[in-house]
Amino acid sequence: AEMEGFTVLQVSDVHYGMLVESGRLSEIVERINELNPDIVVITGDLVDESVSHMEKMAGPLSKLKSRLGVFAVTGNHEYYAGVDRVVAILEGAGIRLLRNEVAVLPGGLQLLGIDDPTGARRVGAPVPAFNRLVSTLDPRKPSILLYHQPKNFESAASAGVGLQLSGHTHGSQVLPLRPISHVLFPHLRGLYSQGDSYMYVSRGVGTGGPPMRLGSPPELVYIRLHCPT
């Protein structure tokens, strides 16, 4: 009950690289800070590809403000860009990267971050054991799962996860491709529920491939937690 009104700001799929650079990232950071959330979570694909100026994103990221910190998980593009390099940049900016681990916040909120499995396979790293990781959460206490791709929601709900935050799909970035996207990702955009569990799939703030959006505007996701009576 003491977490009534707790706020979470989710930012996903920035795709920092050749098309999104420090100026655009600074604008995103300023907007997040205006919303004054309790925590900020980055649900993957912060970067787009390996570029020589990637370290410059540490400046804007270090200015992110929230009461209890900034947390992140890997997306598939973190691996394409060089995951160790990205991890070093984020840690240097004061962002805690959750790699198959749980952070317990004041009020007992469990924040679980799981690595992106597609990226892990790409570099030959072990694929995270999703079911085992979610089973480590205490279902009697509030929990949020950060997982880049909107998959395994049923397993998360069965384990008692309160809220899963994902991205990756861009909400089907270009409207004519939405039927195909729905086949690949039945949970494509917005809020879903199963029992007492919820999942929100962000449309993200950047673009992948062509620098355009049609019928899927970018978004920052602002969530206020509520204690049921």
C-alpha positions as CSV (number, residue, x, y, z in Angstrom):
1,A,0.0,0.0,0.0
2,E,2.9,2.4,0.6
3,M,3.7,2.3,-3.1
4,E,0.3,3.8,-4.1
5,G,1.0,6.3,-6.9
6,F,4.6,5.2,-7.6
7,T,5.5,6.3,-11.1
8,V,7.6,4.5,-13.7
9,L,8.8,6.1,-17.0
10,Q,9.6,3.6,-19.7
11,V,11.7,4.6,-22.7
12,S,12.4,2.0,-25.4
13,D,14.0,1.7,-28.8
14,V,15.8,5.0,-29.1
15,H,18.2,3.5,-31.7
16,Y,21.0,5.9,-31.1
17,G,23.4,5.9,-34.0
18,M,23.6,7.5,-37.4
19,L,20.0,8.9,-37.4
20,V,19.4,9.6,-33.7
21,E,22.3,11.4,-32.2
22,S,23.0,13.4,-29.0
23,G,20.8,16.3,-29.8
24,R,17.7,14.1,-30.2
25,L,18.7,12.1,-27.1
26,S,19.0,15.3,-25.1
27,E,15.4,16.2,-26.1
28,I,14.2,12.8,-24.9
29,V,16.1,13.2,-21.6
30,E,14.6,16.7,-21.0
31,R,11.1,15.4,-21.6
32,I,11.6,12.5,-19.2
33,N,13.0,14.8,-16.5
34,E,9.9,17.1,-16.9
35,L,7.7,14.1,-15.9
36,N,9.7,13.6,-12.7
37,P,9.2,9.8,-12.3
38,D,10.2,7.7,-9.3
39,I,12.2,5.4,-11.6
40,V,13.2,5.4,-15.3
41,V,13.5,2.1,-17.1
42,I,15.1,1.6,-20.6
43,T,13.7,-1.6,-22.2
44,G,16.4,-2.2,-24.8
45,D,17.6,-1.0,-28.2
46,L,19.0,2.2,-26.8
47,V,21.6,2.0,-29.5
48,D,21.1,1.1,-33.2
49,E,24.6,0.1,-34.4
50,S,28.2,0.4,-33.6
51,V,29.3,4.0,-34.4
52,S,32.5,5.8,-33.5
53,H,30.6,8.5,-31.6
54,M,28.6,6.1,-29.4
55,E,30.4,7.2,-26.2
56,K,28.9,10.7,-26.7
57,M,25.5,9.4,-25.6
58,A,26.9,9.1,-22.0
59,G,26.6,12.9,-21.6
60,P,22.8,13.2,-22.2
61,L,22.1,9.9,-20.4
62,S,24.0,11.1,-17.3
63,K,21.4,13.9,-16.9
64,L,18.5,11.6,-16.5
65,K,16.8,12.2,-13.2
66,S,14.5,10.1,-11.0
67,R,14.0,9.5,-7.3
68,L,15.2,5.9,-7.2
69,G,17.5,5.7,-10.3
70,V,17.7,4.6,-13.9
71,F,17.6,0.9,-14.9
72,A,18.1,-0.8,-18.3
73,V,18.1,-4.1,-20.1
74,T,19.7,-5.2,-23.3
75,G,17.8,-5.4,-26.6
76,N,19.0,-7.2,-29.7
77,H,20.7,-4.1,-31.0
78,E,23.0,-3.8,-27.9
79,Y,24.6,-7.0,-29.1
80,Y,24.8,-5.8,-32.7
81,A,26.6,-2.7,-31.6
82,G,28.9,-4.5,-29.1
83,V,27.3,-5.3,-25.8
84,D,30.4,-4.9,-23.6
85,R,30.9,-1.4,-25.1
86,V,27.3,-0.4,-24.4
87,V,27.4,-1.8,-20.9
88,A,30.5,0.4,-20.1
89,I,28.8,3.5,-21.5
90,L,25.6,3.0,-19.5
91,E,27.5,2.2,-16.3
92,G,29.6,5.3,-16.8
93,A,26.4,7.4,-17.1
94,G,25.1,6.0,-13.8
95,I,22.6,3.6,-15.3
96,R,22.2,0.2,-13.7
97,L,22.0,-2.5,-16.3
98,L,20.0,-5.5,-15.0
99,R,21.4,-8.6,-16.7
100,N,19.3,-11.6,-15.5
101,E,19.1,-10.2,-12.0
102,V,16.7,-8.6,-9.6
103,A,16.9,-5.2,-7.9
104,V,14.7,-4.7,-4.8
105,L,13.6,-1.1,-4.4
106,P,12.1,0.6,-1.3
107,G,8.6,-0.6,-0.7
108,G,9.6,-4.1,-1.7
109,L,9.2,-3.6,-5.5
110,Q,11.1,-6.3,-7.3
111,L,12.6,-5.1,-10.6
112,L,13.8,-8.1,-12.8
113,G,15.8,-7.5,-16.0
114,I,16.4,-10.3,-18.5
115,D,18.8,-10.1,-21.4
116,D,17.4,-10.2,-24.9
117,P,17.7,-13.9,-26.2
118,T,18.0,-13.0,-29.9
119,G,21.1,-10.8,-29.2
120,A,22.6,-13.5,-26.9
121,R,22.3,-16.1,-29.6
122,R,23.8,-13.7,-32.1
123,V,27.1,-13.6,-30.2
124,G,27.0,-17.1,-29.0
125,A,26.2,-16.2,-25.4
126,P,24.1,-18.4,-23.1
127,V,20.4,-17.8,-23.7
128,P,18.7,-16.6,-20.4
129,A,16.6,-19.2,-18.6
130,F,13.4,-17.1,-18.6
131,N,11.1,-19.4,-16.6
132,R,13.8,-20.0,-13.9
133,L,14.5,-16.3,-13.6
134,V,10.9,-15.2,-13.2
135,S,10.4,-18.0,-10.7
136,T,12.9,-16.3,-8.4
137,L,10.4,-13.4,-7.8
138,D,8.2,-13.4,-4.7
139,P,4.6,-13.4,-6.1
140,R,3.4,-11.9,-2.7
141,K,5.3,-8.7,-3.4
142,P,5.0,-6.2,-6.3
143,S,7.2,-6.9,-9.3
144,I,8.1,-5.4,-12.7
145,L,9.8,-7.4,-15.5
146,L,12.0,-5.6,-18.0
147,Y,12.2,-7.7,-21.2
148,H,12.9,-6.2,-24.6
149,Q,10.7,-8.4,-26.8
150,P,7.0,-8.8,-26.0
151,K,7.2,-12.5,-25.5
152,N,6.6,-15.0,-22.7
153,F,3.9,-12.9,-21.1
154,E,1.9,-16.0,-20.3
155,S,4.9,-17.5,-18.4
156,A,5.5,-14.2,-16.6
157,A,1.8,-14.0,-15.6
158,S,1.8,-17.6,-14.3
159,A,4.8,-16.8,-12.1
160,G,2.9,-13.8,-10.6
161,V,4.8,-11.0,-12.3
162,G,2.7,-7.8,-11.8
163,L,3.9,-5.9,-14.8
164,Q,6.0,-6.7,-17.9
165,L,7.5,-3.8,-19.8
166,S,8.6,-4.5,-23.4
167,G,9.3,-2.8,-26.7
168,H,11.0,-4.0,-29.9
169,T,8.0,-3.9,-32.2
170,H,7.8,-0.1,-32.7
171,G,4.1,-0.7,-32.6
172,S,4.5,-1.8,-36.3
173,Q,6.4,1.3,-37.4
174,V,4.7,1.5,-40.8
175,L,0.9,0.9,-40.9
176,P,0.8,-1.4,-44.0
177,L,3.1,-3.8,-42.3
178,R,0.9,-4.2,-39.2
179,P,-0.8,-7.5,-40.3
180,I,2.7,-9.1,-40.7
181,S,3.8,-7.7,-37.4
182,H,0.8,-9.1,-35.7
183,V,1.7,-12.6,-36.9
184,L,5.2,-12.3,-35.5
185,F,4.2,-10.5,-32.3
186,P,0.6,-11.0,-31.2
187,H,1.3,-8.5,-28.4
188,L,2.2,-5.7,-30.7
189,R,1.5,-2.4,-28.9
190,G,-0.2,-1.1,-25.8
191,L,-1.6,-2.7,-22.7
192,Y,-2.5,-6.4,-22.2
193,S,-3.6,-8.3,-19.2
194,Q,-3.9,-11.9,-18.0
195,G,-5.4,-12.5,-14.6
196,D,-3.8,-10.0,-12.2
197,S,-0.8,-9.4,-14.5
198,Y,-0.2,-6.7,-17.1
199,M,2.1,-6.1,-20.0
200,Y,2.7,-2.8,-21.8
201,V,4.4,-2.9,-25.2
202,S,5.9,0.5,-26.0
203,R,6.0,1.8,-29.6
204,G,9.4,3.3,-28.7
205,V,10.8,6.7,-29.5
206,G,13.2,6.0,-32.4
207,T,13.0,4.1,-35.7
208,G,14.6,1.0,-37.1
209,G,15.4,0.8,-40.8
210,P,13.7,3.7,-42.7
211,P,13.6,6.9,-40.6
212,M,9.8,7.2,-40.8
213,R,6.6,6.3,-38.9
214,L,3.1,5.9,-40.3
215,G,0.2,5.1,-37.9
216,S,2.6,4.5,-35.0
217,P,3.7,7.7,-33.3
218,P,6.7,7.6,-30.9
219,E,6.0,7.5,-27.2
220,L,7.4,7.7,-23.7
221,V,5.3,5.5,-21.4
222,Y,4.4,7.0,-18.0
223,I,2.9,4.5,-15.6
224,R,1.4,5.2,-12.2
225,L,1.1,2.1,-10.0
226,H,-2.1,1.5,-8.0
227,C,-2.8,-0.6,-4.9
228,P,-6.1,-2.4,-5.3
229,T,-8.5,-2.0,-2.4
